[in-house]
Amino acid sequence: MTELDVATLQRRLAEFAAARNWQPYHTPKNLVAALSVEASELVEIFQWLTPEESARVMDDPERAPRVTDEVADVLAYLLQLCEVLGIDPLAALDAKIDRNERRFPVGEGS
């Protein structure tokens, strides 16, 4: 099995879309809408669970595969959006963590 990284996954997603001539539909607006729909489908799984049930969701043989699939769908659309907009998702997250560390220093308000 090849080692997975963001660039490899983005390339696979782009090749998948290209083989089906889906690129015209992969506009930022459409990708954000699809990302929102998939995130909502993930929320739906957890909607009526208690906090305890939600912490054990991956132990549920019916829910665990659904959670995994929806997480994959959310990530796929997010990676495609990043590709279309020219955003490096890892660099964006790293920079956001840096900003949050400055914004919310340890010991203040906790």
C-alpha positions as CSV (number, residue, x, y, z in Angstrom):
1,M,0.0,0.0,0.0
2,T,1.3,3.4,-0.9
3,E,1.8,6.0,1.8
4,L,-1.1,8.5,1.9
5,D,-0.6,12.2,1.9
6,V,-2.8,15.2,1.1
7,A,-1.3,15.8,-2.3
8,T,-1.8,12.1,-3.3
9,L,-5.4,12.2,-2.2
10,Q,-6.0,15.5,-4.0
11,R,-4.6,14.0,-7.2
12,R,-6.7,10.9,-6.9
13,L,-9.8,13.0,-6.3
14,A,-9.0,15.2,-9.3
15,E,-8.4,12.1,-11.5
16,F,-11.7,10.6,-10.4
17,A,-13.5,13.8,-11.2
18,A,-11.7,14.2,-14.6
19,A,-12.5,10.7,-15.7
20,R,-16.2,11.5,-15.2
21,N,-16.0,15.0,-16.7
22,W,-17.2,16.5,-13.3
23,Q,-14.7,19.4,-13.3
24,P,-17.2,21.9,-14.6
25,Y,-19.4,21.2,-11.6
26,H,-16.5,21.5,-9.1
27,T,-16.7,25.2,-8.6
28,P,-16.0,26.7,-5.2
29,K,-19.7,27.4,-4.6
30,N,-20.7,23.8,-5.5
31,L,-17.9,22.3,-3.5
32,V,-18.8,24.3,-0.4
33,A,-22.5,23.3,-0.8
34,A,-21.5,19.7,-1.1
35,L,-19.2,20.0,1.9
36,S,-22.1,21.4,4.0
37,V,-24.4,18.6,2.9
38,E,-21.9,16.0,3.9
39,A,-21.1,17.7,7.2
40,S,-24.9,17.7,7.9
41,E,-25.1,14.0,7.1
42,L,-22.3,13.5,9.7
43,V,-24.3,15.6,12.2
44,E,-27.4,13.6,11.6
45,I,-25.7,10.4,12.9
46,F,-24.9,12.1,16.2
47,Q,-28.1,14.2,16.4
48,W,-30.0,12.4,19.1
49,L,-27.2,10.5,20.8
50,T,-26.3,11.2,24.4
51,P,-22.8,12.5,25.1
52,E,-21.9,9.0,26.3
53,E,-23.4,7.3,23.2
54,S,-21.5,9.7,20.9
55,A,-18.3,8.9,22.7
56,R,-18.9,5.2,21.9
57,V,-20.2,5.6,18.3
58,M,-17.3,3.8,16.7
59,D,-18.2,0.7,18.8
60,D,-21.6,0.5,17.1
61,P,-21.4,-1.8,14.2
62,E,-24.2,0.0,12.3
63,R,-23.1,3.5,13.0
64,A,-19.3,3.2,12.7
65,P,-19.2,2.6,9.0
66,R,-21.6,5.5,8.4
67,V,-19.4,7.8,10.5
68,T,-16.3,6.7,8.6
69,D,-18.0,7.2,5.2
70,E,-19.3,10.7,6.1
71,V,-15.9,11.8,7.5
72,A,-14.4,10.6,4.2
73,D,-17.0,12.6,2.2
74,V,-16.4,15.7,4.3
75,L,-12.6,15.4,3.8
76,A,-13.0,14.7,0.1
77,Y,-15.0,17.8,-0.6
78,L,-12.7,19.9,1.7
79,L,-9.6,18.7,-0.1
80,Q,-11.2,19.4,-3.5
81,L,-12.2,22.9,-2.4
82,C,-8.6,23.5,-1.3
83,E,-7.3,22.3,-4.6
84,V,-9.7,24.5,-6.6
85,L,-8.9,27.6,-4.4
86,G,-5.1,26.9,-4.2
87,I,-5.1,26.5,-0.4
88,D,-2.6,24.2,1.2
89,P,-4.8,22.7,3.9
90,L,-2.0,21.7,6.2
91,A,-0.3,25.1,6.0
92,A,-3.7,26.8,6.6
93,L,-4.4,24.6,9.7
94,D,-0.9,25.2,11.0
95,A,-1.3,29.0,10.6
96,K,-4.7,28.9,12.3
97,I,-3.3,26.9,15.3
98,D,-0.6,29.6,15.6
99,R,-3.3,32.4,15.5
100,N,-5.4,30.5,18.1
101,E,-2.4,30.1,20.4
102,R,-1.8,33.8,20.4
103,R,-5.6,34.6,20.6
104,F,-6.2,32.2,23.5
105,P,-3.0,32.0,25.6
106,V,-2.8,29.3,28.2
107,G,-4.2,30.3,31.6
108,E,-6.3,33.2,30.3
109,G,-10.1,32.5,30.6
110,S,-9.7,28.8,31.3
